[in-house]
Amino acid sequence: MEPNNQPRRQDHVPGTVYLVDDPGSGRHAKSDILMVPAPSEDLDDPLRWSEWRKAYHLGLLVLVIHSANANAYSTVLGAITNWASVVYVTFLQLYNTTPTALNVGFALNLLMLGLANVVLIPISNKLGRRFIYLLSLVICGCSMIWQAKATTIGEFQGINILLGIGAAPFEALVALSIADVFFTHERGAKISYYVFGLSLGSFIGPVCAGYMYESQGWQWIFWWGAIFCAFLFVIFYFTFEETLMRRAPSLEQMPQVIHVTAGPKVPASPEIRRDGTPLLQDLTSGPKVGQRLESTPFRLQYRLWKYFDTPWADVLNDFWWPLKLCYFPAVIWCGVFYGTCVSWLQVLGSTVANIFSAPPYNFSNAGLGLFWIAPMIGSVFGIIYSGPMNDQFVLWKSRRNHGYREPEFLLWCALPTAIIMPAGLMLYGITSAHGLPWIAPHVGGALVGFGLAVGGEVSISYTIDCYKMIDTQAITTVILIRNIIGFAITWAIQPWINAMGQQDAFVLVGVLSFIITCIAGAFIAYGKKWRRWTTARYERLAQERLSMIAR
């Protein structure tokens, strides 16, 4: 019988990586974990940065101090795109409009959060991630100034279009920067911090906005938004380094299955591309966690952008890539799953003011903001569960799988949310429809926050792990699908509630959430088979990306 600590031969499937050198070395060992992808010899490679340097850049995107999480870019933009919910009733009166018209503005914001990435992400491959972050902060700051001065519903809808364009990078580009800087075994926790940053902004923003409204007036909510954007712009301009690294194609083709010296040598996969180029390289060794890598020192930044050699024709061609990636089941499901999770949060955001400002609750504006503490608490538990805890579970599964890590290992943590998220939606909708004590719908909101955190982390991590060589385009497609779904549901939710009644509408929403989340079980069972079926198309698209890089 084959010893348990000897890796078995695995056929090549995109996303499957040999992650653990010695699967029998113990659950908590780190020295047996390989650095995937392998860092290049270029000392400017972000994968070679020191731990503090990586942590600082992660902190600018989502600030992480030991086990505590606070906000930077993601949370500020998450806040300014959501804190208008506190002044929902005020806007109805100020603009002399209807809830449906206001929801159209919020829906347009969601739509642009997805569509703008179709343009901005390809441009980031030409001018760098740093330039897009700086541009994003400028656009968001301008939209905040405009919102503070707006007086009509038409302006409100136009502001939300502009804000959606400006805030779009925090929906997709942050995850790509994390993938630029961190190794595969680290990404789960780091992306969970990023998703928590999004959630924290979405939840803490309305809380702060409620008190701003009470103490300074509603306009100052948006003046503070402009101030935050200006402050972050200065910090990013001088200290945020470019994370995008154009490696030579030979390095980009580092193996999806890494062969190492510990234990018997694993036979290299015999598969080759049609042009005769080896699909996988057979390494006899690879860098492992704990090895110190040399890199250039940190230095202040002064350039607005870093010009990459990508031809503009290729940038324009990238605009059509989301259509090419709709062939992959994982991309479609992740977009739908993440999209519905965000949509359920938007459903709460568009109903909280109407429900809790009226009898029997009669909440003040500050009280409306405090509702979002409940989803924030839920998201904290969701991030711990889907991030660090799930990382340990994935390593455990990889060791049991003879050192091989499958992306589907990530999806096990999504299964409990098939109960938790629908329960939260139904609890919120049914109890508030009957005027039950405020604690009941708040508990429902906490469960929704938990489900959103898990859904976001799982969707992004699973997409990147399945299709690393085209992860930029895959994430863009997921976010596009996500926001198209969010746009449709946010646009339709008020007429939906008017037609069905609040209780029945939220029961139906809960059923939809249950069905969509349960599809994770199908991917756990058949995800690898589906990845194998799509290998040829993935390799063709990956080769196209490599050809563009090599030009």
Sequence and secondary structure as in RCSB ss.txt:
>XXXX:A:sequence
MEPNNQPRRQDHVPGTVYLVDDPGSGRHAKSDILMVPAPSEDLDDPLRWSEWRKAYHLGLLVLVIHSANANAYST
VLGAITNWASVVYVTFLQLYNTTPTALNVGFALNLLMLGLANVVLIPISNKLGRRFIYLLSLVICGCSMIWQAKA
TTIGEFQGINILLGIGAAPFEALVALSIADVFFTHERGAKISYYVFGLSLGSFIGPVCAGYMYESQGWQWIFWWG
AIFCAFLFVIFYFTFEETLMRRAPSLEQMPQVIHVTAGPKVPASPEIRRDGTPLLQDLTSGPKVGQRLESTPFRL
QYRLWKYFDTPWADVLNDFWWPLKLCYFPAVIWCGVFYGTCVSWLQVLGSTVANIFSAPPYNFSNAGLGLFWIAP
MIGSVFGIIYSGPMNDQFVLWKSRRNHGYREPEFLLWCALPTAIIMPAGLMLYGITSAHGLPWIAPHVGGALVGF
GLAVGGEVSISYTIDCYKMIDTQAITTVILIRNIIGFAITWAIQPWINAMGQQDAFVLVGVLSFIITCIAGAFIA
YGKKWRRWTTARYERLAQERLSMIAR
>XXXX:A:secstr
   TTS       TT EE BS TTS TT  TTBB SS   S TT GGGS HHHHHHHHHHHS EETTEE  SHHH
HHHHHTTGGGGGHHHHHHHTT  HHHHHHHHHHHHHHHHHHHHHHHHHHHHH HHHHHHHHHHHHHHHHHHHHH 
 SHHHHHHHHHHHHHHHTHHHHHHHHHHHHHS HHHHHHHHHHHHHHHHHHHHHHHHHHHHHHHHH THHHHHHH
HHHHHHHHHHHHHH         HHHHT  SS   SSSS       B TTS BSS   S   BTT          
   S       HHHHHHHTTHHHHHTT HHHHHHHHHHHHHHHHHHHHHHHHHHHHSSTTT   HHHHHHTTHHH
HHHHHHHHHIIIIIHHHHHHHHHHHTTTEE GGGGGGGGTTHHHHHHHHHHHHHHHHHTT  THHHHHHHHHHHH
HHHHHHHHHHHHHHHH GGGHHHHHHHHHHHHHHHHHHHHHHHHHHHHHH HHHHHHHHHHHHHHHHHHHHHHHH
HHHHHHHHTHHHHHHHHHHHHHHHH 
